[in-house]
Amino acid sequence: MLKFWGALLALVLVAAACGGGNDDDDGGAQPAPSEQTAAPDPDEPDAPDDTGDGDEPAPETPDAPDEPAPDEPSDSGDEDEPSEPTPDEPVEIGFDEPRGELFIDFHRTFDRSHPFQPLDAFCTATPDPDSPPQATDAGITEDSITIVHLRTKLEELEGIGFAVPVGDPKDMFEAFTTAINEGCNGIWGRQIDLRLVEVSALGGGGEDIDTLRNQACIEATEDHNAVIVTNTTGFQGTAILCITADHDTLFLTTQGNPAEFHEQANGLLYSLSPVAEHSVVNMTQAIIDTGALDGKTIAVIWPDTPGQPETVQAGIIDVIEAAGYDIAVAEQIGCGGQTTCREGNDIAVERMLEEGVDVVFPGLNVLSLPQFINEMINQGFSTGDVQFYNSDFNSQAGDLVSGKVAQFGGDAAAEMYNGTIIIDDAPTGNFRSDDPVLSFNAPLNIMCNETYAANSAIGAQHIRDVYGSYDSAYGMTNTVCSEMRMVARALYDAGPNPTREDVYNAFRNLGSVDIQHQLPATFGPDKFGAPDVVTELVFNFPCPGDPDIPTCVQQTAPYRPIG
């Protein structure tokens, strides 16, 4: 999600987020095709999906019926002109959806006849324009449109024990670009000119991480004239504003960013994760609503990564205090311009001991949270002394990131963190279920991975046909697929000879979008984070029923709408 950044490379696990990002995806077998006409009671927990063997392609979805013109009533008696569906004639979505009416109603909002919205193929052949395309703007020539893939070099994390096995995002972006250019006739007679810009994950060379990211911004926007910049491996800090506010370029990423960044970005910053404040507000309010903070002594911890202190203040501290609770310890941890944040750990933990803290909201990244928990242990906290609450802020809702608490912090840290409640949109861990719900065998997930396998220049395949295995590369494929389809939809909807602003207006009005797991998700002029639903997860150590995996995150509640 699929979420990810400052120096937090954690975000890079999208999901993905990343997925936002987020998030760690794991696919599954192909659902049996059917015409969806009824749904489980939405108040019931998610029902298991009736899956097939995973070999057949996702069923083709019929075109949605045409709507009558505003002043013309539909002719329900004319068999050649289908009438608008009535409650007794629901729009067919083309596959079994066990997650309830909330999901079914969302799927009905798509026009699956659009060249970049089918479920049985990544795209269909686009028409040639009536007249030869013209160069219209920076990055838009008569024969191409420039898109930049901004990649954080996650392989650098392997040297410090934080390997993130998400496959090869570079090859993934290239494969989906090939699918568009060669398989679907490009877009209005133009080819996508995909450029690569890479940036360090850890910094170094005498410059801090934010400076290096700003240099990557300059390369993407000034050297390449990117019309859209995409990222799925984690990118954070002021460089986001360099892309959007300073260079008027749309940035599509997987990490939730601070609301302040969106305000300054002038409608050019979009994410597959919720806006950061929304993500933490969803978490904080959900915990408050349960009464779990009654009589508790609360600590809130956060890094000094640019933009994140404001997010924690607005999304956690202000919400808790507005509900009438006191916060005993509120401490910022310094990062020193680097990825790992540990300056002040000792002081924060000392204060937590003095105050008798028994609830902690830790807003730290993948490299920093394990060290903070170990500092708690070193100063005398024991397993069971505190209850942690988290969200996907800094990508902590995913298996891959949260699992580093054990891998980097050790068993004692994992025992301390065991039972952490996480509020997020990603159905992390459902792939381990004997009867996984549609989240991990959604037609979109399967189509994306089959498309990648057919177009990969390195022969990569992440098609899942066995439940229970852990494969973050499968999730990364879905995330890259989702981003490239959104980019292609916007370029197509902008028309044969668009300006940059035409493309951006088209993106702002995408409406319903396909994201990993086919969760309800929308973009709009004032809707910058895609997900529209949220669920509850729990961090487990050891992982129940899976002796080969020390930790795991599992969904523990049905989905509900955000807000």
WOJOTA-V268611 format. One line per field, one symbol per residue. ss: DSSP state (H for helix, E for strand, - for the rest). A space follows every 50 residues. Layout:
ss: ???
This chain:
ss: --------HHHH------------------E------------------- E------------------------------------------------- HHHHHHH-----------------------------E--E---EEEEEEE EEEHHHHHHH--------HHHHHHHHHHHHHHH---E--EEEEEEEEEEE ---E--E-HHHHHHHHHHHHHHH----EEE--------HHHHHHHH---E EEE-----HHHHHHH---EEE----HHHHHHHHHHHHHHH-------EEE EEE----HHHHHHHHHHHHHHH----EEEEEEEE--------E-HHHHHH HHHHH---EEEEE-----HHHHHHHHHH--------EEEE--HHH---HH HH-HHHHHH-HHHHHHH---EEEE-----HHH-----HHH--HHHHHHHH HHHHH----------------HHHHHHHHHHHHHHHHHHHHHH------H HHHHHHHH--EE---HHH--EEEE--E-E-E-EEEEEEEEE--------- EEEEE----EE--
